[in-house]
Amino acid sequence: MAEDKTAIDLLPLVPEKHEYDDARKSSYRLLTDPTDTDSVKYHFTMYQIDGSEPLREILTFRRNVTKLARGSDLESDAKAPQLILIVGRMLHGTAEASFQQGVDRHMNVLLENARSTAYHAVLVAAVDPDAPTAPELQAATAASIAAAQPDAVLDTLKEGLDAMVQVLAPFRALARVKRYLRRACRKPADMSIRTYVSHFNRINEEELALLPPFSTNNKLDFSEMIEIWQYAIPSSWNRKLQEQGKDPVLMTATEFVTATEFIESSEADYAKVPRKKDSTSSKKKKSAKTENPGGTKYCKYHGKNNTHTTEECKVLKAQKEGKKVSFSKNKTWSRDSDKSTSKSKKDLSAFIAKAVKKEINSFNSKKNKRKADLNAIDANGEGSDNDPDSDISLKDFDYEQFENLSFNGSLDDSEHSTKSFDTAQEE
């Protein structure tokens, strides 16, 4: 069911500030103790109205009249005429006219009462009150006509204010405001439960009774209010209350506010803090979306993309030609990574060739030295034909084969070959 927007505008939960001209401001110095003229005074401001203001401003004016009467010691029947005069000067336009009509209507009631009292007073003094004579009736009528107009009282002021509100308030204002409170007056997300209950109570206690028909029965009873509050809070709060075995309908206002404040506080204290986005991952996601946001081209193998069609697909072409196609999930992979392995093998081959050549040269030099020593021994007649190195010759050894050493296979194979070579040399 749709909310009644006009009902919400009549008396919204949160008061809206109405702008007034400075000329509409009326200031007073009121007594803190009206019975003591020497008591401390305080500054009090009221704004004059003309009937064009929102309903809440009209009701606020009426409440301020009561504050003015109490603070200025005018809240009595004897001083009511003075108070009515002050209030009349703060009203303009439709507000003033409707207020004066209410005052005049009540003044007429007072006059009629005074005339009735004077008439019956003469008859009571008659010889036979139950059967007054003609002269006695004429005297009673004359007394009634001559009765003076009584002075205004506080009820006169009340009648004038009631008439003003009745004229200025929208049609069926009370019913519409109650409808809003029952059906649409939920707690705003950014408002605490205590503030919400305070605003709700202000409407119920201070404003509903000031709407026609101007009765204390206008207010919602507590059982109805607590039921409204139960459905004005988030559903999660009601679930938590139920888990705790608490029924809002059986609570007092203080108990309800306290229980819901605990839930409100726990949600605020343990609210999830938004995780900081990783700039790297966000960049990757952004780049991924940029690379392939859907694409304007279509490939049977790769789907929608922005780079090629089915006819232009290199993978499909390679498959048709019978070539083996390998894929890598890493988009930055290239065959340049094989170069490092090839270079390592060449470096290793060069290193081994250099080491072997050095060892052979060293061996050759030692061999030449030993031959020289043997020749010297032979010259002296000391030698042996059983020397294993006596007939070794490196004359025909091909050193250039070590310049072109190459190793195929893995690094492990190269290490294995080197080890075998060293072992053979030692043997």
LOKE-96729 format. One record per residue (C-alpha): chain; y, z, x; residue in one letter. Coordinates in pm, whole numbers, plus 50000, padded with zeros to 5 digits. Last residue first. Example, Ala and Ser with C-alpha at 12.3 -4.5 7.8 and 13.67 -1.06 7.14 Angstrom:
BEGIN
   cadena      yy      zz      xx   residuo
        A   49894   50714   51367         s
        A   49550   50780   51230         a
% end
This chain:
BEGIN
   cadena      yy      zz      xx   residuo
        A   45612   48562   59313         e
        A   45974   48677   59308         e
        A   46087   48325   59225         q
        A   45835   48295   58947         a
        A   45956   48621   58797         t
        A   46318   48510   58819         d
        A   46233   48185   58639         f
        A   46042   48361   58366         s
        A   46340   48591   58304         k
        A   46572   48299   58282         t
        A   46347   48125   58031         s
        A   46333   48438   57812         h
        A   46711   48473   57822         e
        A   46745   48113   57714         s
        A   46495   48158   57434         d
        A   46689   48461   57308         d
        A   47009   48259   57310         l
        A   46848   48019   57071         s
        A   46703   47678   57130         g
        A   46772   47422   57398         n
        A   46883   47508   57746         f
        A   47038   47262   57987         s
        A   47033   47253   58369         l
        A   47228   46959   58505         n
        A   47355   47112   58829         e
        A   47019   47270   58888         f
        A   46860   46929   58927         q
        A   47113   46850   59199         e
        A   46948   47084   59444         y
        A   46651   46862   59503         d
        A   46433   47016   59776         f
        A   46315   46751   60034         d
        A   46417   46937   60345         k
        A   46326   47273   60211         l
        A   46039   47317   60459         s
        A   45783   47594   60473         i
        A   45535   47559   60768         d
        A   45593   47895   60933         s
        A   45654   48079   60612         d
        A   45301   48202   60563         p
        A   45274   48316   60927         d
        A   44906   48273   61013         n
        A   44969   48051   61315         d
        A   45111   48339   61500         s
        A   45381   48359   61754         g
        A   45445   48515   62091         e
        A   45445   48272   62378         g
        A   45806   48329   62475         n
        A   45904   47991   62343         a
        A   45700   48062   62037         d
        A   45904   48378   61983         i
        A   46228   48184   62012         a
        A   46097   47923   61779         n
        A   46000   48200   61543         l
        A   46352   48348   61557         d
        A   46505   48009   61491         a
        A   46264   47957   61207         k
        A   46359   48298   61068         r
        A   46726   48203   61081         k
        A   46660   47878   60905         n
        A   46465   48063   60640         k
        A   46746   48316   60594         k
        A   46990   48033   60545         s
        A   46758   47863   60301         n
        A   46706   48182   60099         f
        A   47080   48233   60070         s
        A   47123   47871   59969         n
        A   46839   47912   59720         i
        A   46995   48227   59577         e
        A   47335   48065   59543         k
        A   47184   47758   59378         k
        A   46997   47979   59133         v
        A   47313   48177   59044         a
        A   47518   47859   58994         k
        A   47250   47702   58779         a
        A   47221   48023   58576         i
        A   47597   48039   58514         f
        A   47618   47673   58421         a
        A   47333   47706   58176         s
        A   47490   48019   58022         l
        A   47825   47845   57981         d
        A   47653   47550   57814         k
        A   47464   47780   57577         k
        A   47780   47975   57487         s
        A   47966   47650   57417         k
        A   47695   47539   57177         s
        A   47705   47875   56994         t
        A   48088   47871   56968         s
        A   48083   47514   56843         k
        A   47857   47600   56554         d
        A   48146   47785   56377         s
        A   48338   47457   56373         d
        A   48104   47351   56094         r
        A   48345   47497   55843         s
        A   48346   47792   55605         w
        A   48680   47877   55428         t
        A   48531   47842   55078         k
        A   48271   48112   55140         n
        A   48007   48062   54875         k
        A   47840   47815   55108         s
        A   47665   47501   55010         f
        A   47417   47275   55183         s
        A   47363   46913   55098         v
        A   47058   46725   55216         k
        A   47111   46352   55208         k
        A   46911   46132   54972         g
        A   47192   45879   54917         e
        A   47215   45978   54550         k
        A   47234   46346   54649         q
        A   47518   46269   54889         a
        A   47714   46091   54616         k
        A   47662   46383   54379         l
        A   47795   46625   54638         v
        A   48089   46404   54731         k
        A   48217   46398   54370         c
        A   48452   46101   54319         e
        A   48253   45943   54035         e
        A   48219   46281   53862         t
        A   48593   46344   53888         t
        A   48793   46512   54165         h
        A   49052   46771   54266         t
        A   49203   46960   53968         n
        A   48885   47106   53825         n
        A   48674   47119   53510         k
        A   48297   47122   53573         g
        A   48155   47127   53926         h
        A   47842   46911   53882         y
        A   47936   46693   53588         k
        A   48291   46667   53721         c
        A   48600   46682   53501         y
        A   48968   46647   53584         k
        A   49271   46829   53436         t
        A   49173   47168   53562         g
        A   49082   47498   53409         g
        A   49311   47726   53610         p
        A   49116   47643   53922         n
        A   49310   47691   54241         e
        A   49602   47870   54080         t
        A   49374   48110   53897         k
        A   49189   48178   54218         a
        A   49521   48222   54400         s
        A   49634   48479   54145         k
        A   49304   48660   54157         k
        A   49317   48663   54533         k
        A   49677   48783   54529         k
        A   49586   49058   54285         s
        A   49297   49157   54508         s
        A   49524   49181   54810         t
        A   49805   49361   54624         s
        A   49565   49623   54497         d
        A   49700   49745   54166         k
        A   49794   50109   54151         k
        A   49585   50286   53896         r
        A   49766   50397   53579         p
        A   49761   50777   53556         v
        A   49526   50892   53282         k
        A   49672   51176   53079         a
        A   49527   51512   53173         y
        A   49838   51725   53134         d
        A   49981   51531   52837         a
        A   49652   51520   52650         e
        A   49595   51890   52714         s
        A   49945   51976   52592         s
        A   49904   51789   52264         e
        A   49566   51952   52201         i
        A   49708   52298   52266         f
        A   50013   52210   52056         e
        A   49782   52119   51769         t
        A   49637   52470   51761         a
        A   49976   52640   51793         t
        A   50140   52427   51522         v
        A   49854   52489   51280         f
        A   49843   52863   51348         e
        A   50218   52896   51298         t
        A   50212   52704   50970         a
        A   49925   52914   50843         t
        A   49575   52775   50857         m
        A   49309   52724   50589         l
        A   49415   52368   50510         v
        A   49413   52290   50882         p
        A   49036   52354   50904         d
        A   48926   52470   51248         k
        A   48564   52452   51364         g
        A   48655   52354   51720         q
        A   48496   52011   51674         e
        A   48695   51978   51353         q
        A   49019   52050   51538         l
        A   48920   51789   51796         k
        A   48856   51531   51524         r
        A   49189   51611   51362         n
        A   49361   51556   51696         w
        A   49185   51222   51743         s
        A   49309   51111   51401         s
        A   49668   51139   51524         p
        A   49897   51377   51329         i
        A   50055   51302   50990         a
        A   49724   51338   50809         y
        A   49699   51712   50867         q
        A   50074   51751   50829         w
        A   50056   51623   50471         i
        A   49782   51872   50388         e
        A   49985   52151   50543         i
        A   50284   52049   50327         m
        A   50087   52046   50002         e
        A   49947   52395   50059         s
        A   50294   52511   50161         f
        A   50463   52419   49835         d
        A   50687   52114   49828         l
        A   51045   52183   49723         k
        A   51201   52057   49402         n
        A   51094   52380   49231         n
        A   51398   52543   49391         t
        A   51599   52343   49140         s
        A   51887   52098   49155         f
        A   51757   51836   48905         p
        A   51880   51640   49102         p
        A   51882   51679   49482         l
        A   52009   51991   49662         l
        A   51667   52159   49647         a
        A   51518   51873   49849         l
        A   51771   51915   50131         e
        A   51749   52256   50295         e
        A   51390   52375   50262         e
        A   51189   52054   50242         n
        A   51403   51836   50464         i
        A   51445   52113   50721         r
        A   51074   52190   50707         n
        A   50986   51832   50800         f
        A   51231   51830   51089         h
        A   51085   52154   51226         s
        A   50727   52034   51176         v
        A   50804   51720   51378         y
        A   50979   51915   51652         t
        A   50679   52144   51689         r
        A   50436   51852   51690         i
        A   50623   51688   51976         s
        A   50786   51350   51921         m
        A   50715   51034   52125         d
        A   50421   50924   51909         a
        A   50616   50974   51586         p
        A   50457   51223   51345         k
        A   50384   51054   51015         r
        A   50622   51057   50717         c
        A   50481   50759   50531         a
        A   50269   50878   50240         r
        A   50354   51233   50136         r
        A   50702   51262   50286         l
        A   50804   50915   50167         y
        A   50682   50982   49814         r
        A   50872   51309   49816         k
        A   51190   51122   49913         v
        A   51136   50869   49634         r
        A   51074   51133   49369         a
        A   51386   51327   49469         l
        A   51612   51020   49479         a
        A   51523   50904   49130         r
        A   51832   50676   49123         f
        A   52039   50696   49441         p
        A   52261   51000   49505         a
        A   52639   50958   49457         l
        A   52669   51047   49089         v
        A   52422   51333   49090         q
        A   52561   51460   49420         v
        A   52916   51481   49281         m
        A   52801   51642   48956         a
        A   52609   51906   49147         d
        A   52914   51978   49364         l
        A   53136   52027   49057         g
        A   52881   52245   48884         e
        A   52844   52461   49194         k
        A   53220   52508   49219         l
        A   53232   52617   48858         t
        A   52942   52852   48917         d
        A   53154   53014   49187         l
        A   53415   53100   48928         v
        A   53712   52918   48776         a
        A   53971   53119   48591         d
        A   53950   53163   48216         p
        A   54163   52951   47982         q
        A   54341   53183   47741         a
        A   54221   53260   47389         a
        A   54489   53178   47131         a
        A   54264   52945   46938         i
        A   53993   53209   46913         s
        A   54236   53477   46805         a
        A   54371   53250   46532         a
        A   54019   53184   46408         t
        A   53941   53557   46399         a
        A   54262   53629   46208         a
        A   54182   53361   45952         q
        A   53833   53508   45908         l
        A   53982   53856   45855         e
        A   54230   53721   45598         p
        A   53941   53558   45411         a
        A   53735   53876   45401         t
        A   53443   53945   45632         p
        A   53099   53995   45476         a
        A   52856   54095   45755         d
        A   53132   54247   45964         p
        A   53238   54467   45671         d
        A   53566   54638   45740         v
        A   53638   54391   46021         a
        A   53647   54499   46387         a
        A   53331   54300   46466         v
        A   53498   53998   46310         l
        A   53793   54017   46546         v
        A   53571   54044   46857         a
        A   53358   53757   46731         h
        A   53650   53518   46750         y
        A   53769   53641   47090         a
        A   53419   53600   47245         t
        A   53377   53255   47100         s
        A   53712   53152   47241         r
        A   53623   53280   47587         a
        A   53285   53103   47581         n
        A   53452   52780   47480         e
        A   53697   52820   47765         l
        A   53422   52880   48019         l
        A   53235   52573   47900         v
        A   53555   52371   47928         n
        A   53596   52494   48286         m
        A   53239   52379   48354         h
        A   53316   52027   48245         r
        A   53641   52025   48438         d
        A   53460   52125   48758         v
        A   53192   51860   48711         g
        A   53451   51593   48642         q
        A   53648   51704   48948         q
        A   53344   51656   49170         f
        A   53278   51307   49029         s
        A   53636   51200   49094         a
        A   53648   51345   49446         e
        A   53323   51181   49554         a
        A   53420   50848   49398         t
        A   53739   50829   49605         g
        A   53820   51121   49826         h
        A   53699   51473   49890         l
        A   53830   51721   50146         m
        A   54124   51829   49927         r
        A   53889   51916   49640         g
        A   53696   52151   49868         v
        A   54009   52350   49948         i
        A   54111   52376   49579         l
        A   53762   52484   49479         i
        A   53774   52759   49743         l
        A   54105   52891   49609         q
        A   53972   52892   49253         p
        A   53653   53074   49371         a
        A   53839   53367   49522         k
        A   53772   53612   49236         a
        A   53427   53468   49173         d
        A   53325   53548   49531         s
        A   53229   53353   49841         e
        A   53579   53312   49978         l
        A   53534   53536   50281         d
        A   53625   53254   50521         s
        A   53282   53243   50688         g
        A   53091   53266   50361         r
        A   53286   53000   50173         a
        A   53287   52764   50474         l
        A   52911   52798   50517         k
        A   52859   52718   50146         t
        A   53087   52415   50173         v
        A   52890   52306   50479         n
        A   52574   52280   50269         r
        A   52750   52039   50031         r
        A   52883   51829   50315         f
        A   52534   51806   50462         t
        A   52402   51684   50126         l
        A   52657   51403   50128         i
        A   52579   51319   50489         e
        A   52206   51303   50408         r
        A   52268   51060   50120         l
        A   52441   50808   50342         p
        A   52823   50788   50322         e
        A   53017   50573   50075         s
        A   53099   50868   49850         g
        A   53447   50949   49983         d
        A   53370   51218   50238         i
        A   53575   51459   50448         q
        A   53415   51588   50764         y
        A   53374   51956   50833         m
        A   53439   52145   51154         t
        A   53397   52517   51230         f
        A   53541   52706   51526         h
        A   53443   53070   51554         y
        A   53618   53398   51481         k
        A   53527   53740   51611         v
        A   53581   54024   51366         s
        A   53929   54160   51289         d
        A   53925   54043   50927         t
        A   53607   54239   50867         d
        A   53422   54161   50543         t
        A   53365   53798   50647         p
        A   53185   53907   50965         d
        A   53160   53612   51205         t
        A   53494   53503   51069         l
        A   53578   53134   51041         l
        A   53843   52931   51216         r
        A   53859   52595   51039         y
        A   53871   52226   51126         s
        A   53884   51927   50891         s
        A   53799   51583   51031         k
        A   53848   51271   50817         r
        A   54151   51156   51017         a
        A   53933   51152   51327         d
        A   53739   50868   51170         d
        A   53373   50935   51106         y
        A   53054   50797   51261         e
        A   52724   50900   51105         h
        A   52454   51039   51331         k
        A   52103   50971   51210         e
        A   51883   51267   51128         p
        A   51516   51229   51232         v
        A   51270   51239   50943         l
        A   51462   50984   50741         p
        A   51627   51102   50416         l
        A   51727   50806   50200         l
        A   51625   50532   50444         d
        A   51256   50617   50416         i
        A   51274   50591   50037         a
        A   51448   50255   50067         t
        A   51164   50126   50282         k
        A   50900   50224   50027         d
        A   50585   50177   50233         e
        A   50341   49904   50141         a
        A   50000   50000   50000         m
% end
